Amino acid sequence: MTDAHCHLVGDAARHFLCEPFAGPVPSAGSCGGVCLFFGTHPWHTDTFDASALRARLAVDPSAGVGEIGLDRLRERDIPQRMRDVFAAQLAIAAEFRRPVALHGAKCWGEVVKACLPYADVIPAFLFHGFSRSDGLLPDIIKLNGYISVGPAVLNDHAVNYRGLVKKIPPDRLLVETDRTAETAASVPSPAAIAAKIAELRGVELSALERELDGNADRFINRYED
């Protein structure tokens, strides 16, 4: 199974590892089941270096761009610097024709709007932690977007989120842990998340796992071909 969004390698067979600028990183793209995504998170826009991102992408032809996007968790208004850095990274992803892992806490509508001009240029988008209503799903599909479902689905109080999970098109569904060094001891496995999704959607777990693997394969093959 694939952990479609994490910051630390865990026990999944394959990982989409985001922002591995700090410390040693696996060499060459998807070697060892690790698919690298280089980018600057919206909380850390002061560290953005366009030249460094271009250099990473040039060295690794299978690397994606991420986690990038916009955020309203820490501030009510989105800072202009955050918008500028997001726009710059989308432009670089388009330049290299690489897939993007997106962040859009409390502002998914604006993230989708920013991405739509790249629908025919950036090969695929991964909507990490997407928790908006299903009204944006048509635009996400237009973007060749995938939605990765995370540990929140295990929360019995997350009624709206569970409702959304049941509406995601089956060919657009992935699972993620968002695992970091700080959460490694407590974060559930992709298998546990998949089991809850299968229960909510009323499907056999084995069938869902095959579907998830197929979705991850298509996402990866978009830029490994």
VOBA-1610 file (N, C-alpha, C; in pm, whole numbers, padded with zeros to 5 digits, always signed):
BEGIN
Met+00084-00120+00000Met+00000+00000+00000Met+00088+00125+00000Thr+00034+00233-00049Thr+00108+00360-00059Thr+00061+00458+00047Asp+00156+00518+00118Asp+00128+00633+00204Asp+00143+00755+00115Ala+00032+00814+00075Ala+00033+00916-00031Ala+00077+01054+00016His+00101+01070+00146His+00154+01198+00193His+00216+01178+00331Cys+00346+01197+00339Cys+00415+01185+00467Cys+00543+01267+00461His+00602+01286+00579His+00727+01360+00591His+00836+01274+00655Leu+00801+01148+00679Leu+00893+01052+00738Leu+00851+00914+00691Val+00945+00833+00648Val+00914+00699+00598Val+00865+00611+00712Gly+00758+00536+00685Gly+00701+00445+00783Gly+00702+00302+00733Asp+00591+00229+00757Asp+00589+00088+00723Asp+00511+00056+00596Ala+00473+00156+00520Ala+00403+00131+00393Ala+00503+00084+00288Ala+00453+00015+00185Ala+00540-00034+00079Ala+00595+00081-00005Arg+00519+00190-00016Arg+00561+00304-00097Arg+00518+00431-00026His+00598+00535-00039His+00571+00662+00028His+00587+00777-00070Phe+00496+00874-00061Phe+00515+01002-00128Phe+00571+01095-00020Leu+00701+01116-00023Leu+00771+01187+00084Leu+00787+01333+00046Cys+00728+01424+00125Cys+00726+01566+00092Cys+00830+01646+00170Glu+00883+01747+00102Glu+00975+01845+00159Glu+01099+01785+00223Pro+01167+01693+00157Pro+01284+01632+00220Pro+01412+01713+00199Phe+01403+01847+00213Phe+01521+01930+00195Phe+01620+01917+00310Ala+01567+01899+00433Ala+01653+01894+00550Ala+01704+01752+00573Gly+01836+01738+00591Gly+01893+01608+00621Gly+01907+01521+00498Pro+01956+01399+00518Pro+01976+01309+00404Pro+01843+01263+00347Val+01837+01248+00216Val+01716+01200+00150Val+01753+01081+00063Pro+01657+00995+00033Pro+01686+00884-00059Pro+01730+00937-00194Ser+01816+00867-00260Ser+01864+00913-00390Ser+01773+00862-00501Ala+01753+00946-00600Ala+01685+00908-00723Ala+01542+00862-00707Gly+01454+00959-00693Gly+01310+00938-00710Gly+01247+00828-00630Ser+01193+00728-00698Ser+01112+00628-00632Ser+01192+00507-00587Cys+01325+00517-00580Cys+01406+00404-00535Cys+01364+00363-00394Gly+01357+00235-00371Gly+01322+00186-00239Gly+01180+00218-00198Gly+01093+00243-00295Gly+00954+00272-00262Gly+00929+00415-00218Val+01028+00503-00228Val+01012+00642-00188Val+01004+00732-00311Cys+00894+00807-00320Cys+00874+00902-00429Cys+00886+01041-00369Leu+00983+01118-00415Leu+01016+01245-00353Leu+00935+01361-00411Phe+00896+01452-00321Phe+00829+01576-00358Phe+00903+01690-00290Phe+00963+01778-00368Phe+01036+01891-00313Phe+00953+02017-00322Gly+00951+02095-00214Gly+00874+02218-00215Gly+00881+02288-00082Thr+00822+02407-00076Thr+00820+02487+00046Thr+00677+02499+00098His+00656+02449+00217His+00525+02452+00285His+00482+02597+00306Pro+00352+02625+00302Pro+00308+02764+00320Pro+00342+02826+00455Trp+00375+02745+00554Trp+00417+02801+00683Trp+00563+02847+00681His+00637+02808+00578His+00781+02834+00577His+00824+02910+00452Thr+00744+03004+00410Thr+00773+03073+00284Thr+00900+03157+00290Asp+00946+03189+00411Asp+01070+03267+00422Asp+01191+03186+00378Thr+01176+03053+00366Thr+01288+02968+00324Thr+01284+02935+00175Phe+01187+02985+00104Phe+01172+02947-00037Phe+01291+02991-00119Asp+01342+02896-00199Asp+01456+02922-00287Asp+01424+02858-00422Ala+01385+02939-00517Ala+01345+02888-00648Ala+01459+02813-00717Ser+01580+02862-00703Ser+01695+02797-00767Ser+01719+02658-00709Ala+01705+02645-00577Ala+01724+02515-00513Ala+01618+02416-00558Leu+01493+02462-00570Leu+01386+02374-00616Leu+01411+02330-00760Arg+01447+02420-00845Arg+01477+02383-00984Arg+01592+02284-00991Ala+01694+02304-00907Ala+01809+02214-00908Ala+01769+02074-00866Arg+01685+02062-00763Arg+01639+01931-00719Arg+01560+01860-00829Leu+01472+01933-00894Leu+01390+01873-00999Leu+01473+01835-01120Ala+01575+01913-01148Ala+01661+01883-01263Ala+01741+01756-01240Val+01784+01734-01115Val+01863+01616-01081Val+01777+01490-01081Asp+01652+01503-01037Asp+01564+01387-01022Asp+01442+01402-01113Pro+01443+01339-01229Pro+01333+01356-01325Pro+01202+01294-01281Ser+01200+01218-01171Ser+01074+01160-01125Ser+01019+01231-01001Ala+01087+01332-00953Ala+01041+01403-00833Ala+00925+01497-00864Gly+00834+01510-00767Gly+00724+01604-00779Gly+00752+01729-00699Val+00651+01817-00691Val+00661+01943-00618Val+00560+01942-00503Gly+00607+01963-00382Gly+00515+01962-00269Gly+00587+01950-00136Glu+00521+01980-00036Glu+00384+02022-00017Glu+00378+02173-00030Ile+00295+02222-00121Ile+00284+02365-00144Ile+00136+02406-00138Gly+00112+02535-00118Gly-00027+02579-00118Gly-00050+02704-00037Leu-00171+02714+00017Leu-00214+02829+00098Leu-00269+02779+00230Asp-00278+02869+00329Asp-00318+02826+00463Asp-00381+02942+00540Arg-00490+02910+00612Arg-00553+03008+00700Arg-00558+02958+00845Leu-00483+02858+00878Leu-00485+02806+01014Leu-00422+02904+01113Arg-00318+02971+01071Arg-00242+03058+01162Arg-00279+03204+01151Glu-00330+03246+01036Glu-00370+03384+01015Glu-00503+03388+00942Arg-00585+03485+00975Arg-00717+03495+00911Arg-00703+03526+00763Asp-00612+03616+00729Asp-00591+03654+00589Asp-00465+03587+00536Ile-00470+03546+00412Ile-00355+03483+00351Ile-00252+03590+00316Pro-00129+03581+00369Pro-00027+03682+00339Pro+00011+03682+00191Gln+00043+03799+00141Gln+00080+03809+00000Gln+00203+03725-00031Arg+00298+03720+00063Arg+00418+03640+00042Arg+00381+03493+00019Met+00283+03442+00094Met+00240+03304+00078Met+00180+03282-00060Arg+00100+03376-00105Arg+00041+03365-00238Arg+00150+03366-00346Asp+00248+03453-00329Asp+00354+03466-00429Asp+00438+03338-00437Val+00470+03281-00322Val+00552+03160-00320Val+00475+03043-00380Phe+00347+03033-00350Phe+00265+02928-00408Phe+00261+02943-00560Ala+00237+03064-00608Ala+00231+03088-00753Ala+00364+03054-00819Ala+00474+03089-00754Ala+00606+03061-00811Ala+00630+02910-00821Gln+00588+02836-00720Gln+00610+02691-00721Gln+00519+02621-00821Leu+00397+02669-00838Leu+00312+02615-00942Leu+00375+02638-01079Ala+00432+02756-01100Ala+00496+02786-01228Ala+00615+02694-01253Ile+00692+02664-01149Ile+00807+02574-01163Ile+00759+02432-01193Ala+00653+02388-01124Ala+00597+02255-01151Ala+00551+02246-01296Ala+00491+02353-01347Ala+00447+02356-01487Ala+00567+02354-01581Glu+00670+02430-01546Glu+00792+02435-01627Glu+00853+02296-01644Phe+00856+02218-01535Phe+00915+02085-01538Phe+00812+01974-01565Arg+00685+02015-01573Arg+00574+01921-01594Arg+00576+01811-01488Arg+00574+01852-01362Arg+00576+01760-01249Arg+00445+01768-01171Pro+00405+01659-01106Pro+00284+01659-01024Pro+00307+01739-00897Val+00198+01778-00834Val+00203+01867-00718Val+00123+01807-00603Ala+00181+01814-00482Ala+00109+01779-00359Ala+00067+01910-00292Leu-00064+01924-00270Leu-00122+02051-00228Leu-00162+02056-00081His-00152+02176-00025His-00199+02209+00110His-00297+02325+00096Gly-00411+02316+00165Gly-00509+02424+00151Gly-00597+02442+00272Ala-00541+02432+00391Ala-00619+02438+00514Ala-00705+02564+00521Lys-00836+02543+00528Lys-00936+02649+00540Lys-00940+02743+00419Cys-00882+02702+00306Cys-00889+02788+00187Cys-00877+02705+00060Trp-00940+02588+00060Trp-00928+02500-00056Trp-00984+02563-00184Gly-01087+02644-00169Gly-01144+02708-00288Gly-01041+02794-00359Glu-00961+02869-00283Glu-00859+02954-00343Glu-00746+02872-00403Val-00712+02761-00338Val-00608+02674-00392Val-00652+02617-00527Val-00774+02568-00533Val-00825+02512-00659Val-00826+02619-00768Lys-00870+02739-00734Lys-00875+02848-00831Lys-00736+02878-00886Ala-00634+02875-00800Ala-00497+02903-00843Ala-00443+02794-00934Cys-00491+02671-00914Cys-00440+02557-00991Cys-00507+02541-01127Leu-00631+02585-01141Leu-00707+02560-01263Leu-00637+02604-01392Pro-00564+02717-01393Pro-00495+02755-01517Pro-00389+02654-01562Tyr-00349+02565-01471Tyr-00246+02467-01503Tyr-00303+02328-01533Ala-00434+02321-01555Ala-00500+02192-01572Ala-00441+02109-01685Asp-00394+02171-01790Asp-00340+02098-01905Asp-00188+02097-01908Val-00125+02148-01802Val+00021+02158-01800Val+00082+02074-01688Ile+00033+02093-01567Ile+00078+02010-01454Ile+00003+01877-01463Pro+00074+01764-01466Pro+00009+01636-01499Pro-00090+01584-01396Ala-00070+01614-01267Ala-00162+01562-01165Ala-00144+01642-01037Phe-00252+01647-00958Phe-00250+01717-00830Phe-00296+01622-00720Leu-00229+01627-00607Leu-00268+01549-00490Leu-00320+01645-00384Phe-00447+01633-00350Phe-00510+01719-00251Phe-00495+01654-00114His-00389+01695-00045His-00355+01639+00086His-00441+01703+00196Gly-00503+01619+00277Gly-00582+01670+00388Gly-00706+01746+00346Phe-00754+01721+00226Phe-00872+01792+00176Phe-00993+01762+00264Ser-01060+01867+00313Ser-01173+01847+00403Ser-01290+01939+00371Arg-01293+01992+00251Arg-01401+02079+00208Arg-01521+01995+00166Ser-01635+02056+00146Ser-01751+01986+00097Ser-01725+01932-00043Asp-01813+01845-00089Asp-01791+01782-00219Asp-01816+01876-00338Gly-01850+02000-00311Gly-01876+02094-00420Gly-01756+02122-00509Leu-01636+02101-00456Leu-01515+02124-00535Leu-01470+02002-00613Leu-01535+01890-00594Leu-01491+01767-00660Leu-01487+01777-00813Pro-01585+01840-00878Pro-01575+01852-01025Pro-01450+01923-01071Asp-01411+02031-01001Asp-01289+02101-01040Asp-01165+02018-01010Ile-01167+01943-00900Ile-01054+01856-00867Ile-01036+01751-00976Ile-01144+01695-01023Ile-01136+01595-01130Ile-01085+01660-01258Lys-01129+01783-01285Lys-01082+01855-01404Lys-00930+01873-01400Leu-00875+01884-01280Leu-00731+01903-01262Leu-00655+01770-01263Asn-00723+01660-01291Asn-00663+01527-01270Asn-00615+01517-01126Gly-00703+01553-01035Gly-00669+01555-00893Gly-00704+01426-00823Tyr-00623+01395-00721Tyr-00646+01282-00632Tyr-00660+01336-00490Ile-00743+01272-00408Ile-00764+01315-00271Ile-00713+01207-00176Ser-00620+01245-00089Ser-00565+01147+00006Ser-00636+01163+00140Val-00693+01054+00187Val-00769+01052+00313Val-00676+01016+00427Gly-00682+01094+00535Gly-00589+01077+00644Gly-00650+01025+00772Pro-00573+01029+00882Pro-00616+00973+01010Pro-00745+01031+01065Ala-00785+01151+01021Ala-00908+01212+01073Ala-01030+01124+01049Val-01024+01036+00949Val-01138+00950+00920Val-01163+00850+01033Leu-01065+00830+01120Leu-01081+00738+01233Leu-01149+00804+01351Asn-01168+00935+01344Asn-01232+01010+01452Asn-01384+00997+01442Asp-01446+00937+01541Asp-01591+00916+01537Asp-01670+01046+01534His-01607+01157+01572His-01676+01287+01572His-01664+01359+01437Ala-01583+01305+01348Ala-01561+01371+01219Ala-01669+01330+01120Val-01792+01365+01152Val-01908+01322+01073Val-01903+01379+00932Asn-01875+01508+00919Asn-01873+01570+00787Asn-01760+01513+00702Tyr-01645+01492+00765Tyr-01531+01438+00691Tyr-01562+01297+00641Arg-01622+01217+00726Arg-01658+01082+00683Arg-01759+01085+00570Gly-01849+01184+00574Gly-01944+01198+00465Gly-01875+01230+00334Leu-01774+01319+00340Leu-01697+01352+00221Leu-01623+01230+00167Val-01563+01151+00257Val-01486+01034+00216Val-01572+00937+00135Lys-01697+00929+00168Lys-01787+00838+00096Lys-01821+00889-00045Lys-01796+01018-00070Lys-01832+01078-00199Lys-01715+01091-00296Ile-01595+01068-00250Ile-01478+01079-00338Ile-01487+00970-00445Pro-01474+01005-00573Pro-01477+00901-00678Pro-01372+00795-00651Pro-01405+00668-00670Pro-01311+00561-00635Pro-01177+00569-00706Asp-01175+00624-00828Asp-01050+00633-00902Asp-00968+00756-00866Arg-01015+00832-00765Arg-00945+00953-00720Arg-00900+00942-00574Leu-00912+00826-00517Leu-00893+00806-00374Leu-00754+00751-00342Leu-00689+00810-00241Leu-00563+00760-00187Leu-00569+00771-00034Val-00471+00712+00034Val-00464+00725+00180Val-00329+00785+00219Glu-00329+00856+00330Glu-00208+00921+00379Glu-00202+00916+00531Thr-00081+00927+00584Thr-00063+00936+00730Thr-00023+01077+00773Asp+00037+01157+00684Asp+00097+01286+00718Asp+00201+01267+00830Arg+00264+01153+00831Arg+00359+01114+00935Arg+00480+01207+00939Thr+00517+01251+01059Thr+00637+01331+01081Thr+00718+01266+01193Ala+00836+01320+01217Ala+00919+01267+01326Ala+00848+01283+01460Glu+00771+01391+01474Glu+00702+01418+01600Glu+00581+01328+01621Thr+00517+01283+01514Thr+00394+01203+01527Thr+00415+01055+01500Ala+00538+01016+01472Ala+00565+00878+01427Ala+00512+00773+01524Ala+00519+00800+01653Ala+00479+00699+01751Ala+00328+00684+01763Ser+00254+00785+01719Ser+00109+00782+01742Ser+00024+00775+01616Val+00082+00803+01501Val+00002+00808+01379Val-00041+00667+01336Pro-00166+00650+01293Pro-00211+00519+01247Pro-00148+00482+01113Ser-00152+00356+01080Ser-00094+00307+00955Ser-00189+00331+00838Pro-00137+00334+00716Pro-00225+00342+00599Pro-00326+00228+00597Ala-00288+00111+00644Ala-00380-00003+00644Ala-00499+00022+00735Ala-00476+00085+00851Ala-00586+00115+00942Ala-00681+00218+00882Ile-00625+00315+00814Ile-00707+00417+00748Ile-00789+00353+00635Ala-00724+00267+00558Ala-00795+00200+00448Ala-00909+00113+00501Ala-00887+00047+00614Ala-00991-00039+00672Ala-01115+00043+00708Lys-01095+00162+00764Lys-01210+00247+00799Lys-01279+00299+00673Ile-01203+00332+00572Ile-01263+00378+00445Ile-01349+00267+00385Ala-01298+00145+00386Ala-01374+00033+00331Ala-01505+00015+00407Glu-01499+00029+00538Glu-01620+00017+00620Glu-01721+00127+00584Leu-01674+00250+00572Leu-01763+00363+00543Leu-01825+00351+00404Arg-01748+00304+00310Arg-01795+00297+00172Arg-01867+00166+00142Gly-01865+00072+00238Gly-01936-00054+00220Gly-01876-00142+00114Val-01741-00147+00111Val-01672-00230+00012Val-01578-00326+00084Glu-01536-00429+00014Glu-01439-00522+00070Glu-01303-00455+00080Leu-01235-00478+00191Leu-01106-00415+00212Leu-01006-00456+00104Ser-01005-00582+00068Ser-00909-00628-00033Ser-00933-00559-00167Ala-01060-00538-00201Ala-01091-00469-00327Ala-01047-00323-00319Leu-01070-00259-00204Leu-01029-00120-00188Leu-00878-00107-00196Glu-00806-00199-00135Glu-00660-00194-00138Glu-00608-00204-00280Arg-00669-00289-00361Arg-00628-00300-00501Arg-00655-00169-00575Glu-00769-00109-00543Glu-00806+00017-00606Glu-00708+00128-00567Leu-00673+00133-00440Leu-00578+00234-00393Leu-00442+00217-00459Asp-00396+00093-00471Asp-00268+00067-00537Asp-00273+00110-00683Gly-00385+00082-00750Gly-00400+00123-00889Gly-00399+00274-00905Asn-00467+00344-00813Asn-00469+00490-00817Asn-00329+00548-00799Ala-00255+00493-00701Ala-00119+00540-00677Ala-00030+00513-00798Asp-00048+00396-00860Asp+00030+00364-00980Asp+00004+00464-01091Arg-00123+00498-01113Arg-00156+00594-01219Arg-00099+00731-01189Phe-00106+00770-01063Phe-00050+00900-01025Phe+00100+00903-01053Ile+00172+00799-01013Ile+00316+00793-01033Ile+00349+00784-01182Asn+00277+00701-01255Asn+00306+00683-01397Asn+00282+00806-01480Arg+00208+00899-01424Arg+00188+01026-01494Arg+00320+01095-01522Tyr+00419+01075-01433Tyr+00544+01146-01455Tyr+00666+01055-01460Glu+00647+00923-01455Glu+00760+00834-01472Glu+00770+00782-01615Asp+00662+00795-01692Asp+00665+00748-01832Asp+00763+00831-01915
//
